[in-house]
Amino acid sequence: MPIPKPKQISLKSRQDTDLKAARRVLRFAGEAIEKLSENLNGAFSEAVEILVGVSGRVVVSGMGKSGHVGRKIAATLSSTGTPAQFVHPAEASHGDLGSLTRADALLILSYSGDTEELSDLITYAKRFSIPLIGMAGNSGSALLSAADVALVLPKAQEACPMGLAPTTSTTMMLALGDALAVALMERRGFSTDQYRDLHPAGALGRALIRVSDIMHADSLPLIKPDTVMSDVLITMTSAGFGVAGVVADDGALIGIITDGDLRRHMERELLDRRARDVMTAKPKTVPPGMLAAEALAFMNEGARKITCLFIVDTDQSPRPIGILHVHDCLRAGLR
């Protein structure tokens, strides 16, 4: 019997079908997350309380698609200040239970709550009094019945045409895992500096670099107002920044001399003049806590570009504590 040829469908019809499927998936997910939000109760706060009090790690586990979501939740927790790791339930039954200690807490994901492969993990947690947080869709399931804290997912229709493939349910798990991570961040007062320490590479790490991380704090090119210009040139050249900061007797920065200032005062008597006669008063400065990306934008703004900035501690008198060159920002990967 000949195989029938597939029915020819126009491009517009294919697009309409694809968009209809996509919108159905997103609609189901949105409705499920909204319902999940409305159903949150004190159990969520109890889970946060357990995780805050853990002196070891949060061990996350789940089978199948729940396991894939669990890996992501563990990664999110670790990157936001809560040490975590994923343990596969089948591997746990063959020796990886040794990675669980009494100092840990266990977070298990299973939409049915009755996944057979989770039984050894649950038994081990109960045997050694390891706090167990269960995330499932059936409050009467084995997982949630054994859990110290039960996070119940509302009933929701899976988005696949057969209503079987984990789609809406795993989206709810992922969202609830993110909610736990963010609540833990806020409870701990997790700062941008701590976030930067955990993300030293890539765009995130670069975006959180502060001026104090890349500024030069030693051998600053500083001079007094009455320094003769011949000595000023030596200071500017030896330091390698092409600038010199002019400081008063109390150490406060009152001016700066740059290559541009030299060009504007280029005359036969320049070397006999004093720094106060050539300097630009009230130079632009930045604090050490400013993001380096902001400092770079500050140097680039306006028609008159700045290649060097003195770093001033604003908590005291405006004394220079460092210097930042535009090349330092570029070497740090900022653009």
C-alpha positions as CSV (number, residue, x, y, z in Angstrom):
1,M,0.0,0.0,0.0
2,P,1.5,3.3,-1.0
3,I,2.4,5.8,1.7
4,P,0.2,8.8,1.4
5,K,1.9,12.1,0.7
6,P,1.9,14.6,3.5
7,K,-0.8,17.3,3.1
8,Q,0.6,20.5,1.7
9,I,0.1,23.4,4.2
10,S,0.7,27.0,3.4
11,L,3.4,28.9,5.2
12,K,0.8,31.1,6.9
13,S,-1.1,28.1,8.1
14,R,2.1,26.6,9.6
15,Q,2.8,29.9,11.3
16,D,-0.7,30.2,12.7
17,T,-0.5,26.6,14.1
18,D,2.9,27.2,15.7
19,L,1.8,30.5,17.3
20,K,-1.4,28.9,18.6
21,A,0.7,26.2,20.3
22,A,3.2,28.6,21.7
23,R,0.5,30.9,23.1
24,R,-1.3,27.9,24.6
25,V,1.9,26.8,26.4
26,L,2.5,30.3,27.7
27,R,-1.1,30.8,28.8
28,F,-1.1,27.6,30.7
29,A,2.2,28.5,32.4
30,G,1.0,32.0,33.3
31,E,-2.2,30.8,34.7
32,A,-0.5,28.0,36.7
33,I,2.1,30.4,38.2
34,E,-0.6,32.9,39.1
35,K,-2.5,30.1,40.9
36,L,0.8,29.0,42.6
37,S,1.3,32.6,43.8
38,E,-2.2,32.8,45.2
39,N,-1.8,29.4,47.0
40,L,1.5,30.2,48.8
41,N,1.2,30.1,52.6
42,G,3.2,29.7,55.7
43,A,4.9,26.5,54.4
44,F,7.0,28.7,52.1
45,S,8.3,30.7,55.0
46,E,9.0,27.5,56.9
47,A,11.0,26.2,54.0
48,V,13.0,29.5,53.9
49,E,13.6,29.2,57.6
50,I,15.0,25.7,57.3
51,L,17.3,26.7,54.4
52,V,18.6,29.8,56.2
53,G,19.5,27.7,59.2
54,V,21.5,25.1,57.2
55,S,25.1,25.1,58.2
56,G,26.0,22.6,55.4
57,R,24.5,22.5,51.9
58,V,21.1,22.4,50.3
59,V,21.0,19.1,48.5
60,V,18.4,19.1,45.7
61,S,17.1,15.9,44.0
62,G,14.5,14.8,41.5
63,M,13.9,12.2,38.8
64,G,13.5,12.9,35.1
65,K,12.4,16.4,34.2
66,S,12.0,17.3,37.8
67,G,15.7,16.4,38.2
68,H,16.7,18.7,35.4
69,V,14.7,21.5,37.1
70,G,16.4,20.5,40.4
71,R,19.9,21.0,38.8
72,K,18.9,24.5,37.8
73,I,17.5,25.3,41.3
74,A,20.7,24.1,42.9
75,A,22.8,26.2,40.5
76,T,20.7,29.3,41.3
77,L,20.9,28.7,45.0
78,S,24.7,28.4,44.8
79,S,25.1,31.5,42.7
80,T,23.0,33.6,45.1
81,G,24.8,32.8,48.4
82,T,23.2,29.4,49.4
83,P,25.7,26.6,48.9
84,A,23.8,23.8,47.1
85,Q,24.4,20.7,45.0
86,F,22.3,18.3,43.0
87,V,22.2,14.5,43.8
88,H,20.6,12.1,41.3
89,P,18.2,9.8,43.3
90,A,19.3,6.7,41.4
91,E,23.0,7.5,42.1
92,A,22.1,8.2,45.7
93,S,21.0,4.6,46.1
94,H,24.4,3.5,44.8
95,G,26.6,5.4,47.2
96,D,25.9,9.1,46.7
97,L,23.8,9.1,49.9
98,G,27.3,9.7,51.5
99,S,27.1,13.3,50.2
100,L,24.3,14.0,52.6
101,T,25.1,15.0,56.2
102,R,23.2,16.0,59.3
103,A,24.2,19.6,58.6
104,D,22.4,19.6,55.2
105,A,18.8,20.1,54.1
106,L,17.2,18.1,51.4
107,L,14.9,19.6,48.7
108,I,13.1,16.9,46.6
109,L,11.0,17.7,43.5
110,S,8.4,15.3,42.1
111,Y,5.1,16.4,40.6
112,S,3.4,13.1,41.4
113,G,5.2,12.8,44.8
114,D,5.3,9.0,44.4
115,T,8.3,8.5,42.2
116,E,9.8,5.2,43.3
117,E,13.5,6.2,42.9
118,L,13.1,8.8,45.6
119,S,12.3,6.3,48.4
120,D,15.9,5.7,49.5
121,L,16.6,9.4,49.8
122,I,13.4,10.0,51.8
123,T,14.2,7.1,54.1
124,Y,17.8,8.2,54.6
125,A,16.7,11.8,55.5
126,K,14.2,10.5,58.0
127,R,16.7,8.1,59.5
128,F,19.3,10.7,60.2
129,S,17.0,13.6,60.9
130,I,18.0,15.6,57.9
131,P,15.4,18.4,57.2
132,L,13.3,17.4,54.2
133,I,11.4,19.9,52.0
134,G,9.1,18.3,49.4
135,M,7.8,20.0,46.3
136,A,5.0,18.1,44.6
137,G,1.4,18.3,43.3
138,N,-0.2,15.7,45.5
139,S,-0.5,16.6,49.2
140,G,-1.2,12.9,50.0
141,S,1.8,11.6,48.2
142,A,4.6,9.7,49.8
143,L,7.0,12.6,49.4
144,L,4.8,15.3,51.0
145,S,3.6,12.9,53.7
146,A,7.2,12.4,54.8
147,A,8.4,16.0,54.3
148,D,9.0,18.3,57.2
149,V,7.7,21.1,55.0
150,A,5.4,20.4,52.1
151,L,5.3,22.8,49.2
152,V,2.2,21.8,47.3
153,L,1.9,22.7,43.6
154,P,-1.6,23.4,42.4
155,K,-3.2,21.1,39.9
156,A,-2.5,22.4,36.4
157,Q,-3.0,21.1,32.9
158,E,0.2,20.1,31.0
159,A,0.5,22.0,27.8
160,C,1.4,19.2,25.4
161,P,-1.5,17.9,23.2
162,M,-1.7,14.7,25.1
163,G,-1.5,16.5,28.5
164,L,1.3,14.2,29.6
165,A,4.7,15.7,28.9
166,P,5.9,17.7,32.0
167,T,5.6,21.3,30.8
168,T,3.3,23.4,33.0
169,S,4.3,21.4,36.1
170,T,8.0,21.9,35.6
171,T,7.5,25.6,35.0
172,M,5.9,25.9,38.4
173,M,8.7,24.0,40.0
174,L,11.3,26.3,38.4
175,A,9.4,29.4,39.4
176,L,9.0,28.2,43.0
177,G,12.7,27.3,43.2
178,D,13.6,30.8,42.0
179,A,11.2,32.2,44.6
180,L,13.1,30.3,47.3
181,A,16.4,31.5,46.1
182,V,15.3,35.2,46.0
183,A,13.7,35.0,49.4
184,L,16.9,33.5,50.8
185,M,19.0,36.3,49.2
186,E,16.8,39.0,50.8
187,R,16.7,37.2,54.2
188,R,20.6,37.1,54.2
189,G,21.0,40.6,52.8
190,F,23.0,39.2,49.9
191,S,24.9,42.2,48.3
192,T,26.1,43.0,44.8
193,D,29.7,42.7,46.0
194,Q,29.0,39.1,47.1
195,Y,27.2,38.4,43.8
196,R,30.3,39.7,42.0
197,D,32.5,37.5,44.0
198,L,30.5,34.5,42.9
199,H,30.4,35.6,39.2
200,P,34.0,36.8,38.5
201,A,33.9,35.9,34.8
202,G,31.7,37.1,31.9
203,A,29.4,40.1,31.6
204,L,28.0,39.8,35.1
205,G,31.4,39.9,36.7
206,R,32.5,42.9,34.6
207,A,29.3,44.8,35.3
208,L,29.9,44.6,39.0
209,I,33.6,45.6,39.2
210,R,34.1,48.6,41.4
211,V,36.6,51.4,41.0
212,S,38.5,50.2,44.1
213,D,39.1,46.8,42.4
214,I,41.2,48.2,39.5
215,M,42.5,51.6,40.7
216,H,46.2,52.3,41.4
217,A,46.7,53.1,45.1
218,D,50.5,53.3,45.3
219,S,53.0,56.0,44.3
220,L,50.3,58.5,43.3
221,P,51.6,61.5,41.2
222,L,50.9,64.2,43.8
223,I,52.5,67.6,44.1
224,K,52.1,70.8,46.1
225,P,50.7,74.1,44.6
226,D,54.1,75.8,44.7
227,T,56.0,73.0,42.9
228,V,57.9,74.4,39.9
229,M,56.7,73.0,36.6
230,S,60.1,71.4,35.8
231,D,59.5,69.1,38.8
232,V,55.9,68.7,37.9
233,L,56.9,67.3,34.5
234,I,59.2,64.8,36.1
235,T,56.4,63.6,38.4
236,M,54.0,63.3,35.5
237,T,56.5,61.3,33.4
238,S,57.8,59.0,36.1
239,A,54.3,57.9,37.3
240,G,53.3,57.0,33.8
241,F,49.8,58.4,33.9
242,G,50.5,61.7,32.2
243,V,48.8,63.7,35.0
244,A,49.7,65.1,38.4
245,G,47.3,65.9,41.2
246,V,47.8,69.1,43.2
247,V,47.1,68.7,46.9
248,A,46.9,71.3,49.7
249,D,48.8,71.1,53.0
250,D,46.0,69.0,54.5
251,G,46.2,66.5,51.6
252,A,43.0,67.6,49.9
253,L,42.9,67.5,46.1
254,I,42.6,71.0,44.8
255,G,43.7,70.7,41.2
256,I,45.0,68.5,38.4
257,I,47.6,69.1,35.7
258,T,47.2,67.1,32.4
259,D,48.8,67.1,29.0
260,G,46.1,69.5,27.9
261,D,47.0,72.0,30.6
262,L,50.6,71.9,29.4
263,R,49.6,72.6,25.8
264,R,47.4,75.5,26.9
265,H,50.2,77.1,28.8
266,M,53.0,76.3,26.4
267,E,55.4,79.2,26.5
268,R,59.1,79.9,27.1
269,E,58.6,80.5,30.8
270,L,56.5,77.4,31.5
271,L,59.2,75.5,33.3
272,D,59.7,78.3,35.7
273,R,56.0,78.7,36.7
274,R,54.3,77.0,39.6
275,A,51.8,74.2,39.6
276,R,49.0,76.6,40.9
277,D,49.4,78.7,37.8
278,V,48.9,75.8,35.4
279,M,46.5,73.5,37.2
280,T,42.8,73.0,36.5
281,A,41.0,73.7,39.8
282,K,38.3,71.5,41.2
283,P,39.0,68.4,39.0
284,K,36.4,65.7,38.5
285,T,36.8,62.8,40.8
286,V,34.9,59.6,41.6
287,P,34.5,57.6,44.9
288,P,36.1,54.1,45.3
289,G,32.7,52.4,45.6
290,M,31.5,53.5,42.2
291,L,31.0,50.8,39.6
292,A,33.9,50.8,37.2
293,A,31.5,50.8,34.3
294,E,30.0,54.1,35.6
295,A,33.4,55.6,36.0
296,L,34.2,54.7,32.4
297,A,30.9,56.3,31.2
298,F,31.8,59.4,33.3
299,M,35.2,59.7,31.6
300,N,33.6,59.3,28.1
301,E,30.7,61.7,28.6
302,G,30.7,65.2,26.9
303,A,32.9,66.6,24.2
304,R,36.0,66.7,26.5
305,K,37.1,63.1,27.2
306,I,39.0,62.3,30.4
307,T,41.7,59.6,30.4
308,C,42.5,59.7,34.1
309,L,40.5,60.2,37.3
310,F,41.6,60.6,40.8
311,I,39.7,58.5,43.4
312,V,38.6,60.5,46.4
313,D,37.4,59.1,49.7
314,T,34.3,61.2,50.3
315,D,34.0,60.2,53.9
316,Q,36.9,62.4,54.8
317,S,38.3,65.5,53.3
318,P,38.7,65.1,49.5
319,R,42.1,63.3,49.8
320,P,43.1,61.2,46.7
321,I,43.4,57.5,47.6
322,G,43.9,56.2,44.1
323,I,44.0,56.9,40.4
324,L,42.1,55.3,37.5
325,H,43.2,55.3,33.9
326,V,40.8,54.5,31.0
327,H,43.1,51.7,30.0
328,D,42.5,50.0,33.4
329,C,38.8,49.9,32.5
330,L,39.5,48.4,29.1
331,R,41.9,45.8,30.5
332,A,39.0,44.8,32.9
333,G,36.9,44.1,29.8
334,L,34.7,47.2,30.1
335,R,33.6,48.9,26.9
